[in-house]
């Protein structure tokens, strides 16, 4: 069962509020992360905090593509692919340069349907994932699943 919340609605303004709240939290905690939010194919929010690099921009896109392709968190896909990443990329015909099955990309859902992706890069894979899931739960007004 996915650990991300289910929204009743989610629009550009919601993406901005989510992103801004996440940036404020990460600045307060001095977390060097890049945050990206997509609605459909459009990136509607992007922030690169001090201490990040262009490489983090690539990582959020690679995680976003995994979520968009598999309709589940990049961490969940990474867990399934963990034994042999080379075989994973080959089996699905995916470039390792474009697709990263590692934590930090989480679907944004409205009534169970994926409408977007929140992706974070800069911490460990598990911490990127946890930060994204927690931020989505705060935005949805729900409790995060442990």
N, C-alpha and C positions, 0 to 999 in steps of 0.2 A: 504494500500500500504506500503510495507516495506521501512524503512528509510535507509537501507544500500545501498552502491553504487554497480554498476555492472562493473566488470573488463573485459577488452579484453583478458587478460591472468593473471595468478597468479601462480608462481612457488616457489620452495624452496628459491631461492635468494630473491624474493619479500617478502616472509615471514620473512626472516632475516632482510631485510631493514625496513619493517614495525615494527617488534619487537624492533629493535635497536633504531629507531626513537621514539617509544613509551617509551622505557626505558629512553632515554635521556630527554624527556619531563617530565616524572614522577619524575626523579631525580631532575631536575631543580625546579619542583614545590613541591618537598619533599612529594610526594604521596607514601604511603605505600601500594603497590599493587603487586599482582602476575599476570603475563601475560602468556597466553598459546595460541599457534597457532597450529592448526591441518590442515593438508592437507589429505583428506580422513580419514583413521583411524590412520595415523601416526602423532605423535606430532613432529613438526619440529622446534618449538621455545618454550622456557620456561625461564622465569626470575622471581625470587622472590626478591623484593627489601627490603631494611632494614625496619623493623617494621612489616613484615608479619610473618606468622607462617605456619606450615604444614597444618593447617586447611584451609588456603587459597588455597593450592594445591588441596585439596579435592573439594572446592567450584568451582574452574575453571573446574574441570572434571565433576562435577554434572551439571553445566550449559552447557558445551560442549555436554554432552549426550542428554540434552533436545533439543538443536539445531539440532543435528544429527537425532534424532528421529522424530521431528515435522517439520523440514525444515523451521523454522522461528526463530526469536530471542527468547531467553529465557524470555525476558521482555514481549514480545507479548503473549507467552504461559502463563506466570504468570498472566497477566491481565485477560486472559480467565478463568484461574483456581482460581482466587483470592477469590471467594466466599466460596470455600470449598476444600482446598488442600487435605484433607484426601480422599474425594470422587474422586478427580482428580487422585491421585495415584492408588486408587482401580480400577477405571474405565479402566485405561490403563494397569493395572497389573505391575505397576512400584514401585520400592522401593524408599522411601523418602531418604534413605541413599545414593542412587546412582543418583537420578534425582532431580534437583532443578529448578523449574519454577520461577526464579527470575532474574532480570536484570543483564546483563554483558556478556552474550554469544550472538554473532552475526554471522550470516552466511557470508562466503566469497563466492561470486558468480562470475562466468564467463558466460556472456550472459544469465543470469537468472538461471543457474544451480548451485546449491550449490556444491562447491569443497572443502570447509574447514570451519573452525570456529576460530574466535578470541574470547577469553574469558578473562575477567578481574575480579579479586576479591580483595576487600580491602576497598572500599568506600561504600556508600549507593548503593542500587540496581539501582536506577535511575542514579546516578553518574557513576557507573561502565558501564552501558549501553551507556550513553552519551559519555564517554571517548572512548569506543570501536568504536562507530559509527563515531565520529569525526576523529579518527585515520585512519579508513578505507577510509573516504572521502579524507583526506589529501594524503593518499597513491595512491588513484585513480585519484587525481587531480580534484575532483568535490566538489561542495558546499554541506554541510550538510543541511538536511531538518530540519527546526525547529519544 
